[in-house]
Amino acid sequence: MAQTPDVAGPTGPGRESPASEETGRAPVELSDLATLKALAQPRRQRMLQHLTVHGPATSATLARALGLNTGATSYHLRELARYGFVEETGAQGQGQGQGQGRGRERWWRAVPGDRRFPPRSRQSPEMRLVMDELNHHAYAADLELFEQLQLDAADEPWADAFPYSRGTIRLTLPELRAFFEEYIGLLNRYKRPAADTPAGARTVLTRFLAFPAQTGAADSQAVDDQAVDDHDVADQDEDNRREAETP
């Protein structure tokens, strides 16, 4: 999914969930093609990702961080604001190591919320093309960010703060939907206002991706067997990581 606050597919793929001061919002479906096209623009995805990771910024700070010019970042910020993904904020200098804003500086933040994409079965052919392009850039950016942050991590104990899991489960479609909603509920359980956040807390980026394996009746038993093996391996990897992280 795109680098945008709290966006999810109909049953889970591609959710972006930065820390939010607002929880419990009813999900909003992004079914307008113009909105999806605005979100799919690669530079806007990068800008949203930066606002998510580093907090509020001006067009100038975004331009310096992303190697763009301020005219481009100003334009893309206005477009993102037009569709409700960012908004101006009075919180100045957060995450940038700067003092109070000067003069007419305009600071922007990513807008929190629970936004969903329509199910693929309800997407028009044109919408599917937009969604495929959007996801292509987002998945690549997610992997690049994970790898870069892991390489850059040097401070303890956050150098060990890169948990991941690969597993396989057998579910019906209704069960998968329920599984996804439980995951969203877990994220919301850990969200809290800035005033309630303890010292030493950091923004943690989360990604959830699930997809059904292709299988036919003839090889269903083989898939079942492999599912058990994959899950055991994932559990063993988790045990190994926990042992390595134990003082």
C-alpha positions in Angstrom: 0.0 0.0 0.0 0.9 3.6 -0.2 2.8 5.5 2.3 -0.2 7.1 3.9 -1.6 7.1 7.4 -3.8 4.2 8.3 -4.9 2.8 5.0 -5.9 -0.8 4.5 -7.3 -3.2 1.9 -10.7 -4.8 2.4 -9.3 -7.8 4.3 -5.9 -6.6 5.3 -3.2 -6.1 2.6 -1.3 -2.9 2.7 -2.1 -1.1 5.9 0.0 1.9 6.9 -0.3 2.6 10.6 1.8 5.3 12.2 1.2 6.4 15.8 -2.0 8.4 16.0 -3.6 10.6 18.6 -7.0 9.5 17.4 -8.4 6.0 17.7 -11.7 4.3 17.2 -12.6 6.1 14.0 -15.1 4.3 11.8 -13.4 3.0 8.6 -13.7 5.2 5.5 -13.6 3.5 2.1 -11.5 5.2 -0.6 -13.6 4.4 -3.6 -13.1 7.7 -5.5 -10.8 7.1 -8.5 -9.4 10.7 -8.4 -8.5 10.2 -4.7 -6.7 6.9 -5.5 -4.8 8.5 -8.4 -3.7 11.4 -6.1 -2.5 8.8 -3.6 -0.7 6.7 -6.2 1.8 9.4 -7.2 5.2 8.1 -6.1 6.5 11.5 -4.8 3.4 11.9 -2.6 3.9 8.4 -1.2 7.5 9.3 -0.3 6.3 12.6 1.3 3.6 10.8 3.4 6.2 8.2 4.5 8.5 11.0 5.6 5.7 12.7 7.6 4.8 9.4 9.2 8.4 8.6 10.3 9.6 12.1 11.2 6.5 14.0 12.1 5.4 17.5 10.9 7.5 19.2 8.3 7.4 22.2 5.9 7.7 22.0 2.2 11.3 23.1 2.4 12.3 20.4 4.9 10.6 17.8 2.8 12.4 19.1 -0.3 15.8 18.8 1.4 15.1 15.4 2.8 13.8 13.9 -0.4 15.9 15.7 -3.0 13.0 17.6 -4.5 12.4 21.3 -5.0 10.1 23.3 -2.8 7.8 24.1 -5.7 7.1 20.4 -6.2 6.7 19.6 -2.5 4.4 22.6 -2.0 2.2 21.4 -4.9 2.1 17.8 -3.7 1.2 18.9 -0.2 -1.7 20.9 -1.5 -2.9 18.0 -3.5 -2.6 15.6 -0.5 -4.5 18.1 1.7 -7.2 18.4 -1.0 -7.9 14.7 -0.6 -7.6 14.7 3.2 -4.3 12.9 3.6 -2.3 15.8 5.2 -3.3 19.0 7.0 -1.6 22.1 8.3 -0.6 22.0 11.9 0.5 24.4 14.5 3.1 21.9 15.8 6.3 23.4 14.4 9.8 21.8 14.3 8.7 18.4 15.5 11.0 15.7 14.3 13.2 18.1 12.4 15.5 19.4 15.2 14.4 22.9 14.6 13.0 25.7 16.7 9.8 27.6 16.2 8.7 28.3 12.7 9.4 31.7 11.3 7.2 34.1 9.4 4.8 32.4 7.1 6.2 28.8 7.3 3.5 26.3 6.8 3.9 23.0 8.7 2.1 19.9 7.6 1.3 16.6 9.3 -0.2 13.3 8.1 -3.9 13.0 9.0 -4.7 9.8 11.0 -7.7 7.7 10.3 -8.9 4.2 9.3 -9.1 4.2 5.5 -9.9 1.2 3.5 -9.7 0.3 -0.2 -12.7 -1.3 -1.9 -12.5 -5.1 -2.4 -10.9 -6.0 -5.8 -14.2 -7.5 -6.9 -15.8 -4.0 -6.7 -12.9 -2.3 -8.5 -13.3 -1.2 -12.0 -10.6 -2.1 -14.6 -9.2 1.4 -14.4 -9.2 1.4 -10.6 -7.4 -1.9 -10.6 -4.7 -0.4 -12.7 -4.3 2.5 -10.3 -4.3 0.1 -7.3 -1.7 -2.1 -8.9 0.6 0.8 -9.5 0.0 2.2 -6.1 0.8 -1.1 -4.4 3.9 -1.8 -6.6 5.6 1.4 -5.4 4.4 1.0 -1.8 5.7 -2.6 -1.3 9.1 -1.7 -2.8 9.3 1.4 -0.6 8.4 -0.6 2.5 11.1 -3.1 1.9 13.7 -0.5 1.1 12.8 1.4 4.3 13.0 -1.7 6.5 16.4 -2.6 5.1 17.8 0.9 5.4 16.6 1.5 9.0 17.9 -1.9 10.0 21.3 -1.1 8.5 21.3 2.4 10.2 20.3 1.1 13.6 23.2 1.5 16.0 21.7 2.4 19.4 20.7 -0.2 22.0 18.2 -1.6 22.6 16.4 -0.3 19.5 18.9 -2.0 17.3 17.1 -5.2 18.2 13.6 -3.7 17.5 12.9 -5.2 14.1 10.6 -8.1 14.8 9.1 -10.0 11.9 7.2 -13.2 11.3 6.4 -15.5 8.4 3.6 -18.0 8.9 0.9 -20.0 7.2 -2.7 -20.6 8.4 -5.8 -22.2 6.9 -8.8 -19.9 6.9 -12.1 -19.3 5.3 -12.7 -15.9 3.8 -15.0 -14.8 6.7 -12.3 -16.0 9.1 -9.6 -14.0 7.3 -11.8 -10.9 7.6 -12.2 -11.5 11.3 -8.5 -12.1 11.6 -7.8 -8.7 10.0 -10.2 -6.8 12.2 -8.6 -8.3 15.3 -5.2 -7.1 14.0 -6.6 -3.6 13.5 -8.1 -3.8 17.0 -4.6 -4.8 18.4 -3.0 -1.7 16.7 -5.7 0.6 18.1 -5.2 -0.9 21.6 -1.6 0.3 21.6 -2.3 3.8 20.2 -2.5 6.6 22.7 -2.4 10.4 22.9 1.0 12.1 23.0 0.3 13.1 26.6 0.0 9.5 27.7 3.1 8.3 25.9 5.9 7.4 28.2 9.4 8.8 27.8 11.6 6.7 25.5 8.8 5.6 23.2 9.4 5.8 19.5 7.1 5.6 16.5 7.0 2.0 15.3 6.0 1.4 11.7 3.8 -1.7 11.1 2.9 -3.6 8.0 0.4 -6.4 7.5 0.3 -8.5 4.4 -1.7 -11.7 3.8 -2.5 -13.5 0.6 -4.1 -16.8 -0.3 -1.9 -19.5 -1.8 -3.0 -21.0 -5.1 -3.9 -24.6 -4.7 -6.1 -27.2 -6.3 -7.9 -30.2 -4.8 -5.1 -32.6 -6.0 -2.4 -30.9 -3.9 -4.4 -29.6 -1.0 -2.9 -32.2 1.4 0.6 -31.2 0.3 -0.2 -27.6 1.1 -1.5 -28.6 4.5 1.7 -30.4 5.2 3.9 -27.5 4.0 1.8 -25.1 6.1 2.7 -27.0 9.2 6.4 -27.0 8.3 6.5 -23.3 7.5 4.8 -22.4 10.7 7.2 -24.5 12.7 10.1 -22.8 11.0 8.7 -19.4 11.8 8.2 -20.3 15.4 11.8 -21.5 15.6 13.1 -18.3 14.1 11.1 -16.3 16.7 12.6 -18.5 19.5 16.1 -17.9 18.1 15.6 -14.1 17.9 14.2 -14.0 21.5 17.2 -15.9 22.8 19.6 -13.6 20.9 17.9 -10.5 22.4 17.9 -11.8 26.0 20.6 -10.1 28.1 
